[in-house]
Amino acid sequence: MKKLILFSLVLVLSGCGLFKQVHKEKTTLKTEASQEVKRDSSSLMINHSIITVKEKVDTVLLVPEKTVRQETILNMDSLISGMTAVKNDLVNVSLVLNPVTHVLSAVATLKSQLIPLKIDKQTITQNNIVQTGNQSTNFKVKTKSAATRSIVDKKPVNLAMWLMIAFICVLAIGLVYWLVKEKLKLF
């Protein structure tokens, strides 16, 4: 009988945690990422261009009139024998003899001229340019993240229920004790 009382007591006391409502949730998240990027790029630029520059000039060049004088002492006889004046489109030459001073003056007048000037010029520049380039880029990205979540839900203890269970246990223990005592009196 003592074993039965002891067994009932252990069963009642061990059942205390069985009737509690507990909600536990534990979440752990760990993320680790690594990224390595390598970029290589090459470029090629080819320039086959032709540049043509045309220049046209249509103008008139003006040479102004100019007079040149030179004086020389001569004899009258030489003037008569062969000195003559020149007259044409470019120049007029006149000779003047001063009989008093015996000075011969030669006056040459260059006439003004209009010279037409035409220029047709064409300059061609031909480009043949080739350029190459290389570019390399390296970078690494590492990310780490960790998250932990823990939730525990406990309902409060229902005191009235526990008191009722304790009362029933005390009553059962008392009853068992009384029965054991009465049984011992009978023998």
C-alpha positions in Angstrom: 0.0 0.0 0.0 2.8 2.3 0.7 4.0 1.8 -2.8 0.6 2.7 -4.2 0.5 5.9 -2.1 4.0 6.8 -3.3 3.1 6.0 -6.9 0.0 8.2 -6.7 2.0 11.0 -5.2 4.7 10.8 -7.8 2.1 10.7 -10.6 0.2 13.7 -9.3 3.4 15.8 -8.8 5.0 14.9 -12.1 1.8 15.8 -14.0 2.2 19.5 -13.0 4.1 20.4 -16.2 1.9 18.3 -18.5 -1.1 20.6 -18.3 0.7 23.8 -19.0 0.3 25.3 -22.4 3.7 26.5 -23.7 4.4 27.7 -27.2 8.1 28.0 -28.2 9.3 29.0 -31.5 13.0 29.5 -32.4 14.1 30.7 -35.9 17.7 31.1 -36.9 18.7 32.4 -40.3 22.3 32.7 -41.4 23.2 33.9 -44.9 26.6 34.3 -46.3 27.2 35.3 -50.0 30.4 36.1 -51.9 30.5 37.5 -55.4 33.6 38.1 -57.5 33.2 40.0 -60.7 35.9 40.4 -63.3 35.3 42.4 -66.4 37.6 42.7 -69.4 36.8 45.0 -72.3 38.6 45.8 -75.4 38.0 48.7 -77.8 39.0 49.3 -81.3 38.5 52.7 -83.0 39.1 53.0 -86.7 39.0 56.4 -88.4 39.1 56.3 -92.2 37.9 59.9 -92.8 38.7 62.2 -95.7 38.6 65.9 -95.2 38.4 68.1 -98.3 39.0 71.8 -98.0 38.1 73.9 -101.2 39.3 77.5 -101.5 38.2 79.7 -104.3 39.5 83.2 -104.7 38.4 85.6 -107.5 39.8 89.0 -107.0 41.7 91.8 -108.7 45.1 93.0 -107.6 45.6 96.8 -108.1 49.2 98.0 -108.7 49.1 101.8 -108.1 50.7 104.4 -110.4 54.3 105.2 -109.7 56.5 108.0 -111.1 60.3 107.7 -111.3 62.6 110.6 -112.1 66.2 110.7 -113.0 68.2 113.7 -114.2 71.3 113.5 -116.4 73.5 116.3 -117.9 73.7 115.9 -121.7 74.8 117.7 -124.7 72.3 118.9 -127.2 73.9 116.9 -129.9 73.3 113.6 -128.2 69.7 114.4 -127.6 69.1 115.1 -131.3 70.9 112.0 -132.4 69.1 109.3 -130.6 66.9 110.0 -127.5 63.2 109.1 -128.0 60.3 108.8 -125.5 58.6 105.4 -124.8 54.9 105.1 -124.6 52.9 101.9 -124.1 50.3 100.3 -121.9 52.6 99.8 -118.9 54.8 102.9 -118.9 55.1 106.4 -120.3 58.6 107.9 -120.6 59.2 111.5 -121.4 62.5 113.3 -121.8 62.7 117.0 -121.0 65.8 119.1 -121.8 66.4 122.4 -120.0 68.4 124.5 -122.5 69.6 126.9 -119.8 71.0 124.4 -117.4 71.6 121.7 -120.0 69.9 119.2 -117.7 68.0 116.4 -119.3 65.2 115.0 -117.1 63.6 111.6 -117.8 60.2 111.0 -116.3 58.9 107.4 -116.3 55.3 106.9 -115.2 54.2 103.4 -114.5 50.5 103.1 -115.1 48.2 101.6 -112.6 47.2 98.1 -113.4 44.4 95.8 -112.5 45.7 92.2 -112.4 42.9 89.6 -112.1 43.7 86.9 -109.6 41.9 83.6 -109.5 42.8 80.8 -107.1 41.2 77.4 -107.0 42.8 75.4 -104.3 41.7 72.0 -103.0 43.3 70.4 -100.0 42.5 66.7 -99.2 43.5 65.2 -95.9 43.0 61.5 -95.6 43.0 60.0 -92.1 43.9 56.4 -91.4 43.9 56.2 -87.6 43.5 52.9 -85.7 43.4 53.0 -81.9 43.0 50.0 -79.6 42.4 50.0 -75.8 42.0 47.4 -73.1 40.3 47.9 -69.7 40.0 45.4 -66.9 37.9 45.7 -63.7 37.9 43.4 -60.7 35.8 43.7 -57.6 34.6 41.4 -54.8 31.5 41.7 -52.8 30.9 39.7 -49.5 27.8 39.9 -47.5 26.9 38.2 -44.3 23.7 38.4 -42.4 22.4 36.5 -39.4 18.9 36.7 -37.8 17.6 35.0 -34.7 14.0 34.9 -33.6 12.8 33.2 -30.4 9.2 33.3 -29.2 7.9 31.7 -26.0 4.2 31.8 -25.1 3.1 30.8 -21.7 -0.4 30.9 -20.3 -0.8 32.0 -16.7 -1.4 29.2 -14.2 -5.0 28.4 -13.5 -4.9 28.6 -9.7 -8.5 27.3 -9.1 -7.7 24.1 -11.1 -4.5 23.5 -9.1 -6.2 24.1 -5.8 -8.9 21.6 -6.8 -6.3 19.0 -7.8 -4.3 19.6 -4.6 -7.6 19.2 -2.6 -8.4 15.9 -4.4 -4.8 14.7 -3.8 -4.9 15.5 -0.1 -8.4 13.8 0.1 -7.0 10.7 -1.7 -3.9 10.5 0.5 -6.1 11.0 3.6 -8.5 8.3 2.4 -5.7 5.9 1.6 -4.1 6.6 5.0 -7.4 6.1 6.8 -8.0 2.8 4.9 -4.5 1.6 5.7 -5.0 2.5 9.4 -8.4 0.8 9.6 -7.1 -2.3 7.9 -4.4 -2.5 10.4 -6.9 -2.3 13.3 -8.9 -5.2 11.9 -6.0 -7.6 12.1 
